[in-house]
Amino acid sequence: MPADISIVIPTYNEGVCIVRLLSEVIEVLDGAGIQYEILVMDDASPDGTADIVREHFPGDERLQVVCRAGPRGLALSVREGLERATGSTLVVMDADFNHDPQVLPRLIRYAADFDLVSGSRFAPGGGMYSRTRHAGSFIMNLFIRIVLQTQIQDNLSGYFAIRRRQLARLPADRIFRGYGDYYFRLLWYAQQIGLRILEIPVIYRSREGGMSKTSLVGVLFRYSWQAVRFRVVG
């Protein structure tokens, strides 16, 4: 039987924290009485993330581990997870604790009334553990808002819930490429077709184990360039 909610979690070298993350996600969802499935989309992590999940959660039919083949990358991993998911509401979150599992019930609850619910660091009440990264992310989001002429406050959150039937209306081939920049394209197309979008405040937690795969300066340059390119050539 399809689940009401599908949680898609892309992973790459998250072996240090993935068990704690999944345990908290399960505890939060069970506590809220939500019927769900979790899809761990692993990009062939050298640290054995997929095997660690299988070892610690044997026999849990709600938890599916997918070792991806073919072209890799965050956007493609998210897309495959969304396509495999069976829920009527689809949720995407990171595996490194930046995206707080405690926010899941709110994302899911508001998705009953909106087409897309997005966690925002820049909505009133939102924030980040690092002032430096918060300031850098704010500047980058401001630039993206100007370039894309959007009123979305956090265009790079990547922590969101969307209704399956509305996702199907979006041009996946134009959206799911690159890294986290896929998200501003998803939001832009969602606005173009008139989806009802709600931003709710989230506070990014610090990473719990592992190392960040992105540098602030590198992200600022890459995502800013991708926003300009998208605006010019699509």
Residue pairs with C-beta under 8 A, 6 or more apart in sequence:
2 86
2 87
2 88
3 35
3 36
3 37
3 62
3 86
3 87
4 34
4 35
4 36
4 87
4 88
4 89
5 29
5 34
5 35
5 36
5 37
5 87
5 88
5 89
5 90
5 91
5 108
6 36
6 37
6 38
6 39
6 82
6 85
6 86
6 87
6 89
6 90
6 91
7 25
7 29
7 36
7 37
7 38
7 39
7 91
7 93
7 104
8 39
8 41
8 78
8 81
8 82
8 85
8 90
8 91
8 92
8 93
9 21
9 22
9 25
9 38
9 39
9 40
9 41
9 81
9 92
9 93
9 94
9 95
10 41
10 42
10 43
10 74
10 77
10 78
10 81
10 92
10 94
10 95
11 18
11 40
11 41
11 42
11 43
11 45
11 49
11 50
11 95
12 42
12 43
12 45
12 49
12 74
12 213
13 45
13 46
13 47
13 49
13 210
13 213
14 21
14 45
14 47
14 49
14 95
14 96
14 209
14 210
15 45
15 47
15 48
15 49
15 52
15 210
16 47
16 208
16 209
16 210
17 95
17 96
17 97
17 207
17 208
17 209
17 210
18 40
18 49
18 52
18 53
18 95
19 52
19 53
19 56
20 97
20 208
20 209
21 95
21 96
21 97
21 101
21 208
22 38
22 40
22 53
22 56
22 57
22 63
24 101
24 102
25 38
25 93
25 101
25 104
26 38
26 62
26 63
28 101
28 102
28 104
28 105
29 36
29 104
29 105
32 104
32 105
32 108
34 104
34 105
34 108
36 62
36 87
37 62
37 63
37 64
37 85
37 86
37 87
38 62
38 63
38 64
39 64
39 66
39 81
39 84
39 85
40 49
40 50
40 53
40 63
40 64
40 65
40 66
40 95
41 66
41 68
41 77
41 78
41 80
41 81
42 49
42 50
42 53
42 65
42 66
42 67
42 68
43 68
43 72
43 73
43 77
44 67
44 68
44 69
44 72
50 65
50 67
53 63
53 65
54 65
57 63
64 84
66 80
66 81
66 84
68 76
68 77
68 80
73 177
73 178
73 179
74 178
74 179
74 180
74 182
75 175
75 176
75 177
75 178
75 179
75 180
75 181
75 182
76 176
76 177
78 92
78 176
78 182
79 172
79 175
79 176
81 92
82 90
82 92
82 167
85 164
87 164
88 163
88 164
88 165
89 108
89 111
89 161
89 162
89 163
89 164
90 161
90 162
90 163
90 164
90 167
91 104
91 107
91 108
91 160
91 161
92 158
92 159
92 160
93 99
93 101
93 104
93 158
93 159
94 158
94 159
96 207
96 208
96 209
96 210
96 212
97 205
97 206
97 207
97 208
98 204
98 205
98 206
98 207
99 119
99 158
99 159
99 202
99 204
99 205
100 202
100 203
100 204
100 205
103 119
103 159
103 200
103 202
106 200
107 117
107 119
107 159
107 160
107 161
107 200
108 161
110 117
110 161
110 198
110 200
111 117
111 161
111 162
111 163
113 196
113 198
114 196
114 197
114 198
115 162
115 163
115 166
115 190
115 195
115 196
115 197
116 160
116 161
116 162
116 163
116 166
116 187
116 190
116 195
116 196
116 197
116 198
117 160
117 161
117 162
117 197
117 198
117 199
117 200
118 152
118 154
118 157
118 159
118 160
118 187
118 197
118 198
118 199
118 200
119 126
119 154
119 157
119 159
119 160
119 199
119 200
119 201
119 202
120 126
120 153
120 154
120 157
120 199
120 200
120 201
120 202
121 127
121 128
121 134
121 137
121 154
121 157
121 201
121 202
121 203
121 204
122 138
122 141
122 153
122 154
123 153
123 154
123 199
123 200
123 201
124 201
125 201
125 203
126 154
126 201
126 202
126 203
127 134
127 201
127 203
127 204
128 134
128 137
128 203
128 204
129 203
129 204
129 205
129 206
130 206
132 216
133 216
136 216
136 219
136 220
137 156
139 220
140 156
140 219
140 220
140 223
140 224
141 153
141 154
141 155
141 156
143 224
143 227
144 150
144 155
144 156
144 184
144 223
144 224
144 227
145 151
145 152
145 153
145 155
147 227
147 228
147 231
148 155
148 184
148 188
148 227
148 230
148 231
150 184
150 187
150 188
150 191
152 187
152 191
152 197
152 199
153 199
154 199
155 183
155 184
155 187
156 180
156 181
156 183
156 184
156 223
157 183
157 202
158 180
158 183
159 202
160 183
162 190
166 190
166 195
169 193
169 195
170 186
170 189
170 190
170 193
171 189
174 185
174 189
174 234
175 182
175 185
175 186
175 189
176 182
178 226
179 214
179 222
180 214
180 219
180 223
181 222
181 223
181 226
181 227
181 230
184 223
184 226
184 227
184 230
185 230
187 197
188 230
190 197
191 197
